[in-house]
Amino acid sequence: MTAPLLLPFPAPPRAVRTAFDHLRQAEDAGLEPAGLQLLDRPWDPAGCAPRVRAQLWPWLDDVAGWLNGTHAWQTASAIPSCWPAHPHLVAELAVLACLRVVAGDAPTPHALEEWHRYALPGFTTRMADRLGIGCPPGRHLDWPARSWAAAHDSAESAQARRDLFDGDTGHGRSAAAAGPSARPLRGATP
């Protein structure tokens, strides 16, 4: 028995299908955008309920494997096995997978062609740009920009930014009393 030419796209789990159905029903009913925010969006895992994420993670892992086996001819296009340790890959893989479900459900091939033309190459290009040579098989590399993120999150840096914001808007103290932090930002005209 020979292997199939193409493996089918992994079917989304029940919680993901239910989320899509609820969103479609809410849209059909004309639910206000504020009400739509209460519904799970599988393409944005951080906003999903834990019960949805519990089914979403294994599905996204299957999708990553399917993408690697079906679309990753070059190593730069392969999703590393440590993808859950890369927040940008988690976010983008969820969007790509959900777009593929919607495109696969379309009554004509146009949406699937757009997925192949735009979504998939966009994903692989961004992944390669962000990971560089990244994580080789079996060896996760730590986040190279960790020290930059830590510096951004420090209390001193946050206060310096707030001082610049306050100086720009005149909040908190008068611009004359604000001193050097009231100077315009680089490139701004006084």
Backbone as a chain_set.jsonl record, in Angstrom:
{"seq": "MTAPLLLPFPAPPRAVRTAFDHLRQAEDAGLEPAGLQLLDRPWDPAGCAPRVRAQLWPWLDDVAGWLNGTHAWQTASAIPSCWPAHPHLVAELAVLACLRVVAGDAPTPHALEEWHRYALPGFTTRMADRLGIGCPPGRHLDWPARSWAAAHDSAESAQARRDLFDGDTGHGRSAAAAGPSARPLRGATP", "coords": {"N": [[0.85, -1.178, 0.0], [0.598, 2.176, -0.853], [1.613, 5.423, 0.296], [-0.614, 8.233, 0.761], [-0.811, 10.912, -1.654], [-1.217, 13.477, -0.638], [-1.664, 14.521, 2.682], [-4.601, 14.888, 4.652], [-5.766, 18.049, 5.927], [-5.493, 18.636, 9.409], [-8.374, 17.987, 11.266], [-10.278, 20.407, 12.991], [-10.704, 20.457, 16.556], [-13.634, 19.709, 18.568], [-14.243, 21.896, 20.343], [-13.109, 24.069, 19.023], [-14.507, 24.078, 16.589], [-17.046, 24.552, 17.647], [-16.665, 27.114, 18.699], [-16.254, 28.562, 16.306], [-18.821, 28.16, 15.193], [-20.456, 29.478, 17.098], [-19.544, 32.117, 16.821], [-20.259, 32.613, 14.163], [-23.058, 32.346, 14.336], [-23.603, 34.461, 16.087], [-22.785, 36.612, 14.542], [-24.589, 36.379, 12.402], [-26.915, 36.918, 13.795], [-26.62, 39.551, 14.302], [-25.252, 40.51, 16.522], [-23.88, 42.89, 18.72], [-20.586, 44.371, 18.424], [-19.339, 44.561, 20.974], [-20.511, 42.476, 22.395], [-19.602, 40.319, 20.941], [-17.003, 40.115, 21.752], [-17.06, 38.567, 23.992], [-17.051, 35.963, 23.205], [-15.233, 32.95, 22.428], [-12.303, 33.045, 20.462], [-10.601, 31.155, 18.443], [-8.329, 31.791, 16.963], [-7.008, 33.562, 18.489], [-5.514, 32.598, 20.958], [-4.894, 33.459, 23.606], [-7.133, 34.782, 24.518], [-9.023, 32.84, 24.816], [-11.132, 30.523, 26.562], [-9.98, 28.259, 29.139], [-10.903, 25.599, 28.649], [-11.245, 25.573, 25.905], [-8.659, 26.151, 25.027], [-7.416, 23.846, 25.937], [-8.118, 21.943, 24.06], [-7.262, 23.211, 21.811], [-4.404, 23.422, 21.792], [-3.257, 20.72, 21.28], [-4.338, 20.366, 18.72], [-3.176, 22.494, 17.263], [-0.568, 21.613, 17.392], [-0.754, 19.328, 15.811], [-1.363, 20.623, 13.419], [1.016, 22.05, 12.988], [2.759, 19.886, 12.532], [1.546, 18.859, 10.223], [1.907, 21.021, 8.457], [4.721, 21.036, 8.343], [5.203, 18.541, 7.156], [3.858, 18.772, 4.76], [4.281, 21.283, 3.549], [6.846, 22.29, 4.086], [9.559, 22.401, 2.53], [12.119, 23.513, 2.507], [14.448, 24.071, 5.18], [14.126, 26.531, 6.472], [11.443, 26.957, 6.315], [10.317, 25.173, 8.004], [8.543, 24.44, 10.936], [9.751, 24.716, 14.167], [10.11, 22.072, 16.586], [9.846, 23.041, 19.11], [7.93, 25.0, 19.068], [5.82, 25.887, 20.864], [7.256, 27.302, 22.766], [7.79, 29.699, 21.676], [6.293, 32.606, 21.623], [5.457, 34.234, 19.435], [5.189, 32.398, 17.371], [3.18, 30.758, 18.361], [0.986, 32.519, 18.377], [0.818, 33.218, 15.634], [0.58, 30.723, 14.354], [-1.895, 29.849, 15.273], [-3.633, 31.676, 14.026], [-3.057, 31.114, 11.319], [-3.887, 28.411, 11.154], [-6.636, 28.635, 11.723], [-7.455, 30.272, 9.613], [-7.019, 28.47, 7.565], [-8.938, 26.505, 8.103], [-11.328, 27.944, 7.671], [-10.935, 28.615, 4.971], [-10.88, 26.051, 3.87], [-13.485, 25.289, 4.299], [-14.915, 26.83, 2.561], [-17.186, 27.369, -0.194], [-16.109, 27.572, -2.717], [-12.928, 27.451, -4.509], [-11.458, 29.778, -4.106], [-10.814, 31.02, -1.595], [-9.083, 29.163, -0.462], [-7.029, 29.218, -2.321], [-6.122, 31.811, -1.873], [-5.203, 31.477, 0.732], [-3.011, 29.788, 0.275], [-1.525, 31.51, -1.352], [-1.141, 33.914, 0.09], [-1.454, 33.794, 3.027], [-0.008, 31.464, 3.99], [2.7, 31.787, 2.81], [3.266, 34.287, 3.952], [3.263, 33.685, 6.681], [5.438, 31.807, 6.814], [7.56, 33.403, 5.952], [7.631, 35.452, 7.915], [8.139, 33.848, 10.159], [10.692, 32.794, 9.531], [12.121, 35.204, 9.428], [11.953, 36.038, 12.096], [12.961, 33.925, 13.611], [15.415, 33.421, 12.443], [18.249, 31.415, 11.959], [17.508, 30.013, 14.042], [16.014, 27.473, 16.062], [17.46, 24.467, 15.967], [16.626, 21.006, 15.177], [15.593, 19.402, 18.112], [16.929, 21.138, 19.822], [16.297, 23.737, 21.574], [16.727, 27.194, 21.442], [17.395, 29.848, 23.643], [15.592, 32.928, 24.084], [16.887, 35.471, 22.252], [16.511, 38.255, 22.549], [15.869, 38.676, 25.184], [17.151, 40.222, 27.215], [16.73, 42.793, 26.278], [13.957, 43.008, 26.435], [13.646, 42.729, 29.195], [14.938, 45.053, 30.036], [13.172, 46.942, 28.981], [10.922, 46.383, 30.541], [11.705, 47.167, 33.053], [11.42, 49.094, 36.094], [12.664, 51.583, 36.066], [12.965, 52.193, 33.306], [10.275, 52.211, 32.537], [9.341, 54.381, 34.04], [10.863, 56.449, 32.921], [9.789, 56.502, 30.332], [7.122, 57.205, 30.931], [7.601, 59.774, 31.95], [8.477, 61.076, 29.618], [6.121, 60.859, 28.094], [4.33, 62.314, 29.718], [5.603, 64.803, 29.629], [5.266, 65.423, 26.96], [2.501, 65.698, 26.732], [1.842, 67.463, 28.713], [0.779, 66.637, 31.061], [0.652, 65.945, 34.559], [2.749, 67.703, 35.374], [3.911, 71.037, 34.79], [5.191, 71.901, 31.547], [7.431, 73.536, 31.575], [8.431, 73.139, 34.12], [9.062, 70.553, 33.956], [11.544, 70.001, 32.938], [14.354, 68.362, 31.363], [12.968, 66.101, 30.366], [10.804, 67.138, 29.109], [11.498, 67.888, 26.631], [11.043, 67.748, 23.047], [10.457, 64.596, 21.389], [12.952, 62.724, 19.593], [13.337, 63.769, 16.281], [10.925, 65.046, 16.272], [9.173, 68.101, 15.714], [9.626, 71.187, 17.371]], "CA": [[0.0, 0.0, 0.0], [1.392, 3.388, -0.94], [1.144, 6.561, 1.086], [-1.377, 9.189, -0.05], [-0.033, 12.035, -2.17], [-1.388, 14.579, 0.305], [-2.37, 14.221, 3.922], [-5.656, 15.877, 4.879], [-5.55, 19.031, 6.987], [-6.064, 18.129, 10.668], [-9.703, 18.51, 11.596], [-10.286, 21.13, 14.263], [-11.447, 19.767, 17.611], [-15.017, 20.144, 18.807], [-14.303, 23.223, 20.962], [-12.773, 25.062, 18.0], [-15.672, 24.124, 15.695], [-18.129, 25.199, 18.387], [-16.348, 28.548, 18.746], [-16.577, 29.096, 14.978], [-20.28, 28.166, 15.041], [-21.005, 30.542, 17.944], [-19.211, 33.406, 16.201], [-21.083, 32.744, 12.955], [-24.432, 32.586, 14.771], [-23.663, 35.807, 16.652], [-22.699, 37.536, 13.416], [-25.864, 36.29, 11.687], [-27.947, 37.526, 14.629], [-26.352, 40.979, 14.416], [-24.76, 40.831, 17.857], [-22.995, 44.055, 18.766], [-19.167, 44.007, 18.603], [-18.995, 44.386, 22.39], [-20.947, 41.134, 22.773], [-18.748, 39.338, 20.266], [-15.752, 39.977, 22.509], [-17.254, 37.559, 25.036], [-16.953, 34.642, 22.603], [-13.884, 32.444, 22.165], [-11.755, 33.181, 19.114], [-9.466, 30.223, 18.445], [-7.156, 32.404, 16.342], [-6.387, 34.383, 19.529], [-5.588, 31.674, 22.099], [-4.815, 34.107, 24.914], [-8.458, 35.201, 24.919], [-9.931, 31.689, 24.877], [-11.322, 29.837, 27.841], [-9.076, 27.114, 29.291], [-11.449, 24.388, 28.024], [-10.98, 25.68, 24.468], [-7.208, 26.014, 24.848], [-7.035, 22.446, 26.184], [-8.262, 21.235, 22.782], [-6.571, 23.981, 20.773], [-2.957, 23.134, 21.745], [-2.919, 19.514, 20.51], [-4.686, 20.571, 17.322], [-2.132, 23.321, 16.651], [0.605, 20.752, 17.239], [-1.019, 18.53, 14.606], [-1.26, 21.524, 12.269], [2.453, 22.289, 12.77], [3.283, 18.675, 11.9], [1.009, 18.793, 8.864], [2.61, 22.04, 7.674], [6.093, 20.58, 8.111], [5.196, 17.409, 6.237], [3.202, 19.097, 3.504], [4.691, 22.553, 2.937], [8.189, 22.746, 4.475], [10.612, 21.754, 1.756], [13.363, 24.083, 3.015], [14.468, 24.108, 6.642], [13.633, 27.826, 6.95], [9.979, 26.903, 6.34], [9.889, 24.164, 8.978], [8.198, 24.92, 12.271], [10.533, 23.92, 15.11], [9.311, 21.274, 17.527], [9.675, 23.835, 20.334], [7.101, 26.153, 18.718], [5.071, 26.49, 21.968], [8.148, 28.172, 23.546], [7.949, 30.93, 20.893], [4.963, 33.224, 21.613], [5.064, 34.724, 18.115], [4.74, 31.252, 16.579], [1.887, 30.339, 18.906], [-0.033, 33.457, 17.885], [0.674, 33.146, 14.173], [0.112, 29.394, 13.969], [-3.336, 29.806, 15.537], [-4.299, 32.419, 12.947], [-2.891, 30.361, 10.072], [-4.727, 27.217, 11.22], [-8.043, 29.03, 11.617], [-7.678, 30.701, 8.23], [-7.067, 27.257, 6.726], [-10.248, 25.885, 8.328], [-12.33, 28.756, 6.98], [-10.705, 28.452, 3.529], [-11.277, 24.694, 3.502], [-14.945, 25.189, 4.368], [-15.523, 27.704, 1.554], [-17.832, 26.615, -1.279], [-15.314, 27.686, -3.944], [-11.508, 27.329, -4.181], [-10.776, 31.07, -4.025], [-10.26, 31.268, -0.259], [-7.937, 28.267, -0.27], [-5.949, 29.742, -3.15], [-5.571, 32.97, -1.154], [-4.443, 30.959, 1.87], [-1.723, 29.348, -0.279], [-0.802, 32.629, -1.953], [-0.822, 35.0, 1.013], [-1.327, 33.458, 4.45], [1.096, 30.529, 4.237], [4.016, 32.409, 2.602], [3.459, 35.344, 4.95], [3.635, 33.014, 7.931], [6.791, 31.233, 6.758], [8.518, 34.508, 5.867], [7.759, 36.066, 9.248], [8.792, 32.882, 11.048], [12.121, 32.765, 9.197], [12.697, 36.488, 9.831], [12.023, 36.143, 13.554], [13.792, 32.866, 14.187], [16.731, 33.304, 11.817], [18.55, 29.987, 11.87], [16.657, 29.53, 15.113], [16.12, 26.28, 16.877], [17.63, 23.233, 15.202], [15.88, 19.898, 15.776], [15.983, 18.915, 19.428], [17.732, 22.085, 20.593], [15.657, 25.047, 21.694], [17.608, 28.285, 21.821], [16.709, 30.845, 24.444], [15.183, 34.165, 23.452], [18.03, 36.375, 22.187], [16.165, 39.625, 22.944], [15.365, 38.672, 26.556], [17.703, 41.342, 27.989], [16.07, 44.008, 25.817], [12.607, 43.003, 27.007], [13.795, 42.978, 30.633], [15.231, 46.476, 30.192], [11.919, 47.65, 28.719], [9.997, 46.145, 31.642], [12.229, 47.651, 34.337], [10.724, 50.247, 36.66], [13.342, 52.806, 35.635], [12.609, 52.463, 31.915], [8.854, 52.555, 32.495], [9.205, 55.741, 34.554], [11.434, 57.361, 31.918], [8.804, 56.636, 29.259], [5.997, 57.994, 31.448], [8.042, 61.165, 32.013], [8.428, 61.6, 28.248], [4.711, 60.99, 27.705], [3.769, 63.44, 30.469], [6.188, 66.025, 29.093], [4.668, 65.695, 25.658], [1.091, 66.053, 26.856], [1.664, 68.467, 29.745], [0.139, 66.045, 32.238], [1.491, 65.654, 35.723], [3.458, 68.916, 35.778], [4.017, 71.956, 33.65], [6.291, 71.581, 30.649], [8.615, 74.29, 31.993], [8.963, 72.527, 35.33], [9.399, 69.155, 33.701], [12.972, 69.873, 32.661], [14.79, 67.703, 30.128], [12.025, 65.125, 29.817], [9.773, 67.842, 28.341], [11.982, 68.15, 25.281], [10.365, 66.909, 22.05], [11.11, 63.352, 21.024], [13.821, 62.792, 18.435], [12.65, 63.877, 15.003], [9.716, 65.858, 16.385], [9.428, 69.529, 15.6], [9.157, 71.848, 18.602]], "C": [[0.892, 1.237, 0.0], [0.767, 4.49, -0.096], [0.351, 7.507, 0.196], [-0.468, 10.321, -0.521], [-0.066, 13.228, -1.218], [-2.116, 14.089, 1.543], [-3.448, 15.271, 4.135], [-5.266, 16.832, 6.005], [-6.181, 18.503, 8.273], [-7.403, 18.8, 10.984], [-9.654, 19.246, 12.925], [-11.106, 20.371, 15.3], [-12.819, 20.412, 17.839], [-15.094, 21.557, 19.383], [-13.997, 24.327, 19.953], [-13.942, 25.193, 17.023], [-16.844, 24.836, 16.367], [-17.902, 26.702, 18.464], [-16.659, 29.204, 17.403], [-18.095, 29.193, 14.789], [-20.91, 29.292, 15.853], [-20.735, 31.919, 17.338], [-20.062, 33.643, 14.956], [-22.535, 33.051, 13.329], [-24.588, 34.001, 15.323], [-23.616, 36.851, 15.548], [-24.014, 37.558, 12.644], [-26.992, 36.975, 12.461], [-27.739, 39.027, 14.799], [-25.902, 41.4, 15.798], [-23.774, 41.986, 17.775], [-21.552, 43.621, 18.973], [-18.765, 43.807, 20.058], [-19.391, 42.992, 22.872], [-20.092, 40.052, 22.145], [-17.449, 39.108, 21.026], [-15.858, 38.915, 23.601], [-17.083, 36.136, 24.516], [-15.498, 34.251, 22.365], [-13.533, 32.638, 20.703], [-10.511, 32.302, 19.052], [-8.207, 30.779, 17.795], [-6.433, 33.336, 17.306], [-6.419, 33.585, 20.835], [-5.586, 32.34, 23.461], [-6.192, 34.538, 25.419], [-9.466, 34.068, 25.032], [-10.008, 31.111, 26.283], [-10.377, 28.635, 27.934], [-9.596, 25.838, 28.637], [-11.228, 24.393, 26.516], [-9.489, 25.491, 24.217], [-6.747, 24.578, 25.06], [-7.171, 21.604, 24.917], [-7.489, 21.917, 21.668], [-5.099, 23.585, 20.659], [-2.626, 21.85, 20.987], [-3.256, 19.649, 19.026], [-3.621, 21.405, 16.611], [-0.842, 22.521, 16.478], [0.452, 19.852, 16.014], [-0.887, 19.391, 13.343], [0.208, 21.806, 11.954], [3.094, 21.08, 12.091], [2.817, 18.538, 10.466], [1.718, 19.803, 7.963], [4.033, 21.598, 7.359], [6.133, 19.456, 7.081], [4.663, 17.727, 4.856], [3.811, 20.301, 2.786], [6.127, 22.983, 3.239], [9.26, 21.966, 3.721], [11.973, 22.214, 2.254], [13.299, 24.168, 4.54], [13.949, 25.426, 7.193], [12.115, 27.858, 7.028], [9.447, 25.917, 7.371], [9.64, 24.805, 10.338], [8.974, 24.071, 13.274], [9.628, 23.191, 16.103], [9.054, 22.026, 18.836], [8.771, 25.048, 20.094], [6.311, 26.708, 19.897], [5.929, 27.407, 22.854], [8.399, 29.498, 22.833], [6.586, 31.608, 20.783], [4.527, 33.728, 20.239], [4.596, 33.578, 17.227], [3.38, 30.75, 17.064], [0.785, 31.215, 18.32], [-0.262, 33.3, 16.381], [0.165, 31.79, 13.7], [-1.388, 29.269, 14.191], [-4.113, 30.523, 14.433], [-4.245, 31.618, 11.652], [-3.807, 29.132, 10.042], [-6.201, 27.574, 11.055], [-8.379, 29.539, 10.221], [-7.812, 29.496, 7.301], [-8.405, 26.531, 6.887], [-11.316, 26.634, 7.546], [-12.18, 28.597, 5.463], [-11.143, 27.067, 3.063], [-12.783, 24.489, 3.506], [-15.65, 26.004, 3.284], [-16.111, 26.876, 0.41], [-17.094, 26.68, -2.617], [-13.836, 27.655, -3.561], [-10.789, 28.649, -3.938], [-10.128, 31.322, -2.668], [-9.039, 30.392, -0.002], [-6.75, 28.725, -1.116], [-5.31, 30.951, -2.475], [-4.772, 32.521, 0.061], [-3.061, 30.52, 1.398], [-0.885, 30.521, -0.776], [-0.322, 33.645, -0.923], [-0.539, 34.533, 2.441], [-0.124, 32.56, 4.724], [2.462, 31.151, 3.969], [4.296, 33.536, 3.593], [3.906, 34.775, 6.281], [5.078, 32.526, 7.878], [7.855, 32.329, 6.66], [8.725, 35.159, 7.225], [8.453, 35.139, 10.217], [10.299, 32.866, 10.798], [12.8, 34.069, 9.617], [12.903, 36.551, 11.344], [12.943, 35.105, 14.177], [15.211, 32.861, 13.642], [17.034, 31.831, 11.619], [17.933, 29.246, 13.041], [17.017, 28.254, 15.794], [16.275, 25.038, 16.002], [16.892, 22.082, 15.891], [16.47, 19.458, 17.115], [16.78, 19.886, 20.275], [17.094, 23.466, 20.573], [16.697, 26.072, 22.142], [16.804, 29.328, 22.573], [16.493, 32.123, 23.642], [16.338, 35.165, 23.43], [17.732, 37.794, 22.681], [15.662, 39.716, 24.384], [15.871, 39.882, 27.352], [17.059, 42.666, 27.557], [14.658, 44.109, 26.395], [12.664, 43.296, 28.503], [14.093, 44.454, 30.886], [13.97, 47.304, 29.968], [10.976, 47.543, 29.91], [10.479, 46.696, 32.975], [11.466, 48.893, 34.787], [11.339, 51.553, 36.178], [12.958, 53.174, 34.197], [11.145, 52.874, 31.792], [8.641, 53.986, 32.982], [9.747, 56.757, 33.548], [10.456, 57.561, 30.763], [7.609, 57.476, 29.719], [6.361, 59.474, 31.53], [8.02, 61.808, 30.623], [6.988, 61.818, 27.791], [4.081, 62.196, 28.396], [4.312, 64.763, 29.956], [5.577, 66.41, 27.759], [3.245, 66.22, 25.79], [0.83, 67.135, 27.891], [0.961, 67.939, 30.981], [1.14, 65.879, 33.365], [2.239, 66.868, 36.241], [3.585, 69.815, 34.566], [5.233, 71.602, 32.818], [7.557, 72.316, 31.061], [9.252, 73.65, 33.216], [9.446, 71.107, 35.087], [10.87, 68.96, 33.397], [13.233, 69.104, 31.385], [13.773, 66.731, 29.541], [10.922, 65.79, 29.005], [10.231, 68.167, 26.929], [11.242, 67.248, 24.283], [11.16, 65.643, 21.775], [11.94, 63.563, 19.775], [13.005, 62.845, 17.153], [11.385, 64.714, 15.061], [10.08, 67.319, 16.241], [8.882, 70.211, 16.822], [7.958, 72.742, 18.349]], "O": [[1.841, 1.319, 0.78], [-0.432, 4.488, 0.184], [0.611, 7.582, -1.005], [0.522, 10.647, 0.134], [0.944, 13.903, -1.021], [-3.077, 13.326, 1.448], [-3.227, 16.441, 3.826], [-4.528, 16.463, 6.919], [-7.292, 17.973, 8.237], [-7.524, 20.025, 10.964], [-9.053, 18.759, 13.883], [-12.091, 19.717, 14.959], [-13.103, 21.509, 17.359], [-15.935, 22.344, 18.95], [-14.577, 25.41, 20.031], [-14.325, 26.308, 16.667], [-17.547, 25.625, 15.735], [-18.843, 27.48, 18.311], [-17.258, 30.278, 17.361], [-18.594, 30.198, 14.282], [-21.798, 29.987, 15.36], [-21.61, 32.785, 17.347], [-20.53, 34.759, 14.728], [-23.169, 33.91, 12.717], [-25.589, 34.665, 15.057], [-24.322, 37.858, 15.608], [-24.502, 38.626, 12.272], [-27.908, 37.541, 11.866], [-28.588, 39.706, 15.376], [-26.147, 42.535, 16.208], [-22.94, 42.047, 16.872], [-21.304, 42.609, 19.628], [-17.922, 42.957, 20.345], [-18.677, 42.391, 23.674], [-19.879, 38.995, 22.737], [-16.863, 38.028, 20.951], [-14.838, 38.419, 24.079], [-16.981, 35.2, 25.309], [-14.642, 35.105, 22.132], [-14.361, 32.422, 19.817], [-9.464, 32.688, 19.57], [-7.114, 30.277, 18.056], [-5.361, 33.849, 16.982], [-7.24, 33.852, 21.711], [-6.217, 31.835, 24.389], [-6.395, 34.648, 26.628], [-10.639, 34.309, 25.315], [-9.069, 31.207, 27.073], [-10.015, 28.057, 26.909], [-8.798, 25.06, 28.113], [-11.044, 23.336, 25.913], [-9.096, 24.76, 23.307], [-5.787, 24.139, 24.427], [-6.416, 20.651, 24.724], [-7.104, 21.276, 20.69], [-4.592, 23.428, 19.548], [-1.768, 21.89, 20.105], [-2.547, 19.113, 18.174], [-3.208, 21.077, 15.499], [-0.106, 22.735, 15.515], [1.409, 19.639, 15.269], [-0.364, 18.936, 12.326], [0.604, 21.803, 10.789], [3.891, 21.243, 11.167], [3.589, 18.149, 9.59], [2.087, 19.479, 6.834], [4.501, 21.766, 6.233], [7.015, 19.434, 6.223], [4.978, 17.034, 3.889], [3.852, 20.337, 1.557], [6.581, 23.98, 2.677], [9.798, 20.983, 4.231], [12.885, 21.402, 2.408], [12.221, 24.319, 5.115], [13.382, 25.446, 8.286], [11.552, 28.696, 7.731], [8.236, 25.843, 7.584], [10.437, 25.611, 10.817], [8.878, 22.844, 13.247], [8.526, 23.644, 16.412], [8.14, 21.677, 19.583], [8.842, 26.023, 20.842], [6.126, 27.923, 19.952], [5.383, 28.207, 23.615], [9.146, 30.336, 23.339], [5.788, 31.223, 19.929], [3.343, 33.656, 19.909], [3.695, 33.764, 16.409], [2.533, 30.364, 16.259], [-0.224, 30.712, 17.827], [-1.403, 33.255, 15.92], [-0.603, 31.721, 12.74], [-2.083, 28.65, 13.385], [-5.136, 30.023, 13.965], [-5.257, 31.458, 10.969], [-4.431, 28.848, 9.02], [-6.931, 26.894, 10.333], [-9.462, 29.269, 9.703], [-8.617, 29.504, 6.369], [-8.944, 26.002, 5.915], [-12.116, 26.023, 6.838], [-13.174, 28.459, 4.751], [-11.712, 26.926, 1.98], [-13.299, 23.621, 2.802], [-16.862, 25.876, 3.109], [-15.593, 25.807, 0.084], [-17.413, 25.934, -3.542], [-13.516, 27.82, -2.384], [-9.607, 28.639, -3.593], [-8.994, 31.797, -2.61], [-8.07, 30.839, 0.611], [-5.602, 28.633, -0.682], [-4.089, 31.101, -2.503], [-3.756, 33.136, 0.386], [-2.055, 30.834, 2.034], [0.337, 30.516, -0.63], [0.781, 34.179, -1.046], [0.511, 34.851, 2.999], [0.691, 32.864, 5.595], [3.333, 31.057, 4.834], [5.434, 33.718, 4.024], [4.809, 35.305, 6.929], [5.858, 32.796, 8.791], [8.938, 32.19, 7.229], [9.86, 35.393, 7.641], [9.272, 35.586, 11.02], [11.089, 32.92, 11.741], [13.929, 34.047, 10.107], [13.919, 37.065, 11.813], [13.625, 35.384, 15.163], [16.122, 32.356, 14.298], [16.176, 31.075, 11.163], [17.842, 28.018, 13.042], [18.185, 27.983, 16.072], [15.314, 24.607, 15.366], [16.567, 22.183, 17.075], [17.664, 19.183, 17.235], [17.267, 19.512, 21.342], [17.327, 24.26, 19.661], [17.445, 25.846, 23.093], [15.679, 29.654, 22.196], [17.156, 32.349, 22.63], [16.735, 35.662, 24.485], [18.633, 38.465, 23.185], [15.084, 40.734, 24.767], [15.1, 40.501, 28.086], [16.867, 43.559, 28.383], [14.226, 45.189, 26.796], [11.824, 44.03, 29.023], [13.569, 45.043, 31.832], [13.729, 48.269, 30.692], [10.302, 48.514, 30.252], [9.72, 46.689, 33.945], [10.937, 49.644, 33.968], [10.625, 52.519, 35.911], [12.661, 54.333, 33.909], [10.814, 53.782, 31.03], [7.846, 54.725, 32.401], [9.147, 57.813, 33.351], [10.31, 58.678, 30.266], [7.139, 58.35, 28.99], [5.537, 60.335, 31.22], [7.593, 62.953, 30.472], [6.672, 62.836, 27.175], [3.391, 62.998, 27.766], [3.571, 65.741, 29.856], [5.395, 67.592, 27.469], [2.836, 67.098, 25.03], [-0.274, 67.676, 27.953], [0.586, 68.716, 31.86], [2.334, 65.693, 33.132], [2.35, 67.041, 37.455], [3.381, 69.374, 33.435], [6.206, 71.058, 33.34], [8.654, 71.776, 30.914], [10.477, 73.621, 33.337], [10.152, 70.531, 35.914], [11.396, 67.862, 33.58], [12.451, 69.171, 30.437], [13.726, 66.559, 28.322], [10.181, 65.112, 28.293], [9.45, 68.665, 26.119], [10.859, 66.127, 24.619], [12.383, 65.622, 21.911], [11.671, 64.47, 18.987], [12.085, 62.05, 16.966], [10.824, 65.06, 14.022], [11.181, 67.728, 16.61], [7.792, 69.872, 17.284], [7.447, 73.366, 19.279]]}, "num_chains": 1, "name": "protein.A"}
